[in-house]
Amino acid sequence: MKLVIYIMLFIATIIGMKYVAETRLPSGGRPPYLFLIWNTFLAWIPLGLAVMLDLVSLLHSRSVRRGLYLIVGLLWLFFYPNAAYLITDLLHPFVRYPTQSSRFWEDISFWNHLNTVFFTAIIGLALGSLALASVHQLVRRAYGSFVGWCFAIGVLLLSSFGVYLGRFIRWNSWDILRSPIIVLRETAKYFMQIDNLRHALGFCKWIFLITAFCYLLLYLFGRLGSSMASIERERERGHEAAAKHAAAAENEISRIGERTATAAKNRV
């Protein structure tokens, strides 16, 4: 089932990137949103790392498994905000689209631009939700449901903060890997100003709510699908059991008939 969803997302990504490459301003020229191709590629990385974590879970060596969990898990956490970051790219059609009219929303070309970026944002939300669902499942199996949900909520909170750092302070995922001390020092200095902290809280609140809603929706659909599959399996087992009982009853009736016929012959 996972593979089918991944293939569907890949196809959706190809379609989205096709529109990104074809969308142009009314004046022509170079497509204005080619950066979305790179941003969408970055959004795929958390899902790829989540698949790697699934493969790590299959290893037999406990020490090797733990080491790889730590390395791949940290990479996954650092790159995870790239999926939700695509939401913030929705600002670009409003910034880049040239118009002389105050009623720009009546221009169908503007909507083509907006829907192109919106489609990539949906892909980003789907990629982020699937990546989190995969790792959430690993944590839940290892430490239980409560720890699993604490992990999921914590990741979404950190991710919203990471999106803020990327959009407003312009840090990238690899900056924390390349220069962690500089990133931490500059970030701490930035948030020493109370206005910056308030600004971040107002922004992160909405990113968290959007990503949490999308993830919860995916989780509930997954649970619903699992429940329906379980009901179908139980129904099939019931049909099989009923068929076995019917066959056994038919055999018993046949044996009774044979015994009756034999007894009748003996009396004769």
N, C-alpha and C positions, 0 to 999 in steps of 0.2 A: 504493500500500500504506500509506504514511504517513497519507493522508487517512482511510482506513478505520479505522486504529487510533485516530486522533484522534476520529473520530465515536463509536467504541465507548466511549472514555474519557469523552466528553461525556455520553453516555447514562448511563453508570455514575455520573457525578457527579450528574446530575439525580435518579437513583434514590436515591443516598446522601443528598442534601439533602432529599428527600421524607421519608425516615426520620428525619433530624435534626429536621425540623419537627414530626413526629408523635410523637416519643418524649417521654414525660412521666414525672415522678416518680409513685409510687403515690398521693401526696397530691393530685395534679393540679397546676394552676397553669401557669405559663409553661414552655415547653420549655427544659430546662436547657443544651442544647448548641447554641444558635443561633449562638454565636461560631464554630462550625465552618464555617458558610457563608462568613464573611469569610476564615477561614484557608484554606479550600479555594480561594477566589478568588485569594488570594495565591499558592497553589501552582500555579495555572495560568499566572501571569505568566512564569515562566522558559520555559515551552514556547512561549508567544506570542512572547517575545523571540528564542527559537531559530528560529522561523519567519521572523522579521524578518531574522535573520542569513543565513538561506538566500536570502532575496530580495536582500539586499545583495550577496551573492556573484555575482548575475546582472548587476550594474551594469558598464558598460564602462569608466568613468572610474576609473583606479587610485587617484588621490588622494582622490576622493570615497568610494570603496570603503573605503580605509584609515581615513579619518576616521569613517565610520559604524561600521566594525568596532570601533573603539576605544570610541565612545560606547555603542553597543548592547551590546557585549561586557561593559563594566563594569557596566551596568545588569543584565545577565543574571547576572553573578557576584554582585552584591549581593543580588539577589532569589532566587537559586537555593536558599539554605537553607530558604526557606519551604515547599518541597515535603517535605523530610525532617522539618520541624518538626511535621508532623501526627502523627508517631510519638509525640511526647511528650504529645499530648493524650489518650493512653490512660490517663493517671493520673486523669482527671476522673470516670469512673464509680466509681472506688474512693473518691474524695473526696466526691462529691456524692450518691451513692446512700444513702438513709437505711435503716438496718436495725437491728433490735434483736437479731438472731441472729448468733452467731459463725460460723455456716455459711451466710453470705449467698450463696455460690455455688450453693446449691440453689434459689434464687429465680429463676424463669425471667425475671422482669422485669429482674433485674440483667443477665442475659445479653443481653437485648434492648438494653440500654444499652451494654454492652461491645462487642457486635458492630456496633452503629451507628458507634461511634467507630473500631473496628478497620477497618471498611469504608472510612472516609475516609482512614485511615492507608495502606491499600493503594493507594488512588487517588493519594495523595501520592507514594508510592514509585514508582508507574508514571509519573507526570508527571515526576518528577525524573530517572528513568532515560532516558526518551525525550528530554527536553530535553538531557541530557548526551550522549546518543548522537548527536544531530543536530550539536551543536557539535564533539564529538570527531571526527566525520567531516570537518568543514571543516578542522580543525587538521591532521588526518592527511594530507589531500590537499595542503595547503600546505607542510608541514614533514616529512612522513614518519611512519612507524608508531611509532618510538621516542618522538619528541616528542609525538605524539598520546596515547600511553599515559601519559607523564609528566604531560601536561596533565590527563587524566581523573583520575588518582590525586590530583594536587594539588588539583583542584576538590573532590573528595570529602573530602579532609582539611580544607580551608578551610570546606567546608559543615558538617562536624560541629562545628567550632569556632563557626561562625555560629549553629547550632542551640543550642549552649550559651549563647551571649550572649543569644539571644532568650528562652530558658526561665528562666535564672537571674539574668541582669543586666537583662533586660527591654528590651534594645535592639531597635529595629525596623529594617527594611531602609532606610527613608527617613531614619533618623537619621544614617547615615553620609554621606548625600547632603546633608542639611541642616546638620549640625554635625560634620564629620569630625574637627576638632581636639579637641572635647569628648569624642567617642566614644573616640578613641585615648588621650587623657590618662586618662580614667576607667577604661578597660579596663586600661591599663598599671598604674595604681594598684591595681586589684583583684588583678592577678596578681603583685604584689610580695609578697603573702602566700603562703607555700609551701603552706599548707593549701588555699587556693583553686586553686592550680595543680594539686595532686594530684587534687582533686575534678574539675576540668575534664578532666584526662587520663583518669580513670576513666570519665567520661561519654562523652567524644568517641570513645574507643576503640570502644565498642559502636555508636554511631551510624555510625561509619566502616565497621565490619564489616557492619552490616545493609545500608547503602546500596551498599557495594561488591559484596556478594553479589548483591543485586537487579540491579545494573547488569551484572555479569558474566553473570548468567543471561540477561538480555535480549540481551546482545551475542552469546552463544553460540547462542541461538535464532535470532537474525538471521543469523548465519553459516551455521547449519544450513539455514535457509530459502533462503539464496542458493545454497548448494551443491546443494540439491535442485532448485532452479530451473535451475541450470547443467546438471545431469545431464539434466533433462527437455528442455532446449534441444538438448543434444548428441544425445539420443535422436531428437528430431524431425528434426534435420539428417541423422542416419543413415538414418532412414526416407525422407526426401526424396531423399538420394543413392542409396539402394537402388532407389527408384522410378524415378529418372532412368536408372540403369544398366539396369534391367529394360526400360524403354521403348526405350533405345538398342539393347539386344540384340534386342528384338522387331523394331525397324526394320531392323537388320542382317540378321536372318533373313529378313525380308520381301524385302529387296533381293536377297539371295542366291537366294531362290526365284524372283524375277522374272528374274534373270539366267539361272538354270538353264532356266526355261521358254523364254526367248528363244533360248538356245543350242539347245535341242531343236527348236524350230520351224525354225531355220536349217538344221539337219542334214536335216530332212525336206524 
